[in-house]
Amino acid sequence: QGQLVESGGGLVQAGDSLRLSCTASGRSFSSYGIGWFRQAPGKEREFLAAIVWSGGSSTYYADSVTGRFTVSKHNAWNMVYLQMNSLKPEDTAVYYCAALHTQAAPCSLMWAYGSWGQGTQVTVSS
């Protein structure tokens, strides 16, 4: 898969929106899909959303972000996005994208993923 790179994080106020991007250093993704996770200080890394394009295109979301976050893929640009709306202070975390390297497990599980990006910080102030 190669190195994944996230971008688009930053400091925003509650209620604002951000769009995170994930790229495979400009190359085509060679995975079954891309997932987004986040990790807040002192907490475990948690699944947020995934887009799986093997066998069609499907998206999956954690209950905590359903209706606020949207994952999408721009095929021509080889980019995967995570649109985040109505951000809350509890959304503050480092956000990671990861390459789905197996379809033998639910895409919400970390071990279903191979390459990970370095993360991008999202801070939401109240």
C-alpha positions, 0 to 999 in steps of 0.5 A: 500500500505504501505510506498513507498521509492525512491532512486537514486537521486543525483548531475549530470551534464547536459546531464548525466543520472540517474535512480530512483528507487521506492519500497514498502519497499520490498513488492509487490505493491498493487496498479493499478500502480506507478506514478512519479512526481517532485516538483521544489522550488516554483513550483507545483508538476508535473506529469512525468510518470506512469506505470499502470499494471492493465489490462495489462501494459501501460506507460504514459508520460508528454510531457516535458519528452517524449523521455528522461524519461522511466518508467519500472517495475521489477516484480521479484524485486518489483521495479519501475524505472524512467530512466532519460536521457539527463538531463537538469538544469530545471530537478532539483527538488525533485522526488516522486513516488506514488501508483495509487489507482484509475483508475477512473481518468487520471493517470496524476492527483495527487488525483488519487494517495494514498501513496507517497514516501518521495522524492529524490533530483535530481540536474542537474548542467549546 
